[in-house]
Amino acid sequence: MNPLEYTTKDINQYFMPYETMYPKAYNKKKASPYTKTRVILMNGTEYESVWFLHQFARHCDVPEIKRAISIVRSQEQQQQKMIACLKPINESILETTIAYEQLAIDLTATLAQNEKDQNNIAALNFALLEDFDHLYRFSNLMMLDVKGADPEFLVGKFTEIMPARPTIAHHRYPMDNVKAPMNAKKSDIYSKLVAGIITAAEQQTMNYYMNISQWYKNDLGRKLYAEIGMVEEEHVTQYESLKDPTCSWLEQWVLHEYTEAYLYYSAYSEETDKNIKRIWQHFFEMECAHLKLACELFTKYEKKNCSSVIGAGEFPTLLKLGTNKEYVRDVLARTVMLTGDREKYVEIMKLKDNAEFFAYQDIVVGDGSETASHLVVDKAIKQFGQDYRYQDKANPIKELQNRKKDNTTFARKK
């Protein structure tokens, strides 16, 4: 599929009446977990687009471009509002959270397995284990706070729920989350897509936790959302640093619109909910129109063809969300001891004793006994006799197999 060749209407014909903007929500008990995760992914993609276009407009002095941005941004806002309301009213904060973390796991694993850029792969695998552990921590919170909770059902048994690199070990000195950027002129289009997609997805998760913490019903939950929200800040810092910062605003706009078109077409190709599938198809057409406009302005003002940004336009391998159990287990077994060390990822045992990671941990975590990500599992163990897990077989890491004691030193202490 080439979005540049797809037939579209005049851009002004894509505005929606408000009654259309409020769609029929999915049935939370019947919808596929991957329908739910696609809704979150596309919501985050639109959020990213809207804020990128606001920042572009604030740094642009060309009236024609600013006016075009205003039209596209308004339509992206309408898309975002419609997608957000696909989530049903009766879906709880924690149910949505489980879907967020399942998306983070399976999206990251899927992108990594189709990627060739080793810098991108390393970043994806590193954060993958952290989101995997977040799913485990939130699932234990759900077991404590929700009568009849069933995280295993929510993930459809497609994603295991067990500890990985413990969340308590995720808190790193900020400079250690900044990684080397790609060179967009030399990078494959898929690598550009990966950096944009994962940045938007993690940013959406960060924003959700930033805002939801204050609305949770008890102190432990509020603390857990705040703690993991800080880790998501680290992930966004890591992923956005992979992008080429030398790209012009117009280049970035072309790539944003191409990414949206790619994701909507991927979602349309995989969607099982007929109502939502129609929405993905319609929004794909809208993004094709947006992409063509961005390309026209790019060519007019930078005197270049958009092929310099997106090649011939043909989509690379489409995004197919699905189970990644064995891949996650393999990454867990090989890389659980890694932490950040400026642009590199190194095993915790190889950090210098005076590394800023340890000083930061002392300030933020201390001995770990009062850290929410530990307390939630510790409380579950005390209440149920063991932690909550859904796993096909034992954790591949011996130190993480004990279900009656949360490990607060693993991967953070020498």
C-alpha positions, 0 to 999 in steps of 0.5 A: 500500500502506498498512501500517496496513491490512495484516492482522497477528497478535498481536505475540507470535506473531512471535518466531522459533525459532533454526533459522528465524533461520539462513536459506539464503544466496544464491549469490554467483555467481548472485545479482543485485547488487541482491539483495546490496545489498538484504540490506545495506540491510535489515541496516543498517535493522535495526541502526539500529532496534535501536540507536534503540530501545536509546537510546529505552529509556535515555531513557524512564521509562514502564514500558509503553513500555519493555516494548513496546520490549523486545518489538519490539527483540528481534524486530528483533534476530532479523530482523537476525541472519537477514538478516546470514546471507543473506550466504554464508560464501564471500563475501570482505571485499572482495566484500562491500565492493564491494556496500556501495559499489554500494548507496551509489551506486545508493541515493543516486542513486535517492533523489535523483531522487525527492526534492523537498526541495532540502536533501536532494538537495544532501546526497545528490548531495554524498556520492554522488560520494564513495561513487562514488570509494570504489568505485573505490579498493576495486576497485583494492585488490581487483585488487591483492590478489585473484587473478582479481578482477573488480569489473565482474562484481560490480557486474553492469556496472550501476555504473561504476567510475572516480574522482570527487571523490578520496577524499583531498579528502573529509577535511573539518573536522567542523563542515562536515559538519553541515547544516540540519535539515528541519521534520518538520511541514512536510516530505513523508513521502518526505523523512522517509523519505529522511533515515532510510533514507540515515542508516541505510545510511551508518551500516551502512557506517561500522560495517562499515569501523570493524570490518573494518579490523583484520581485513584481511590487509595494511597497505595494506588496513587503512589504506584501510578506516580512511581511508574509514571516517572519510569514512563518519563524515562522511557519517553526520554529514551525513545525521543532521543532516538529520533534525528534532531536535525530534521526540519519541521516540515520533514517531521510533519511529513513523517508524522502523517506517514506514520499515522497513515501506516498505523491506521492501515495496519490497524484496519488490516488486523481489526476484528471489530467491524464498527472500529474497522470502518473507523480505521479505514476512514481515518486512514483516508484522512491521513492520506489527505493530510500526508499529501498536503504536508508533502506539497508544502514540503516540496514548495518551501524546501524545494525537495520531493517527499521521497527524501523523507519517506522514499517511494511511499510504499509501506514496509511490514505492517504492524501486527499486534499479537502474542510475544511470550517466547520473545519476552522470555528470551530478552528477560533471560539475556538482558535483565541485569542491564541498566543505563550508562549514558548512551550505553546499556551495561550490566549493573555489576559493571557500573563503577561504584561512583556511578550516578545511578547509585546516588540517584537510587539512594535519593529516590528509592533509599532502601526500597522498603517504602517504594510503592512498586514493592509495597503493592507486591508485598501486600499481595503476598501478605494477603493471599499467601503469594503474589499474583502471576499468570505464567506458562512456566517458571520465570527464567530468572531464578532470583525472580521465581519466589512468589512469597518474597519480592526481590528489592535488590536484584538488578539495582545492587552490585 
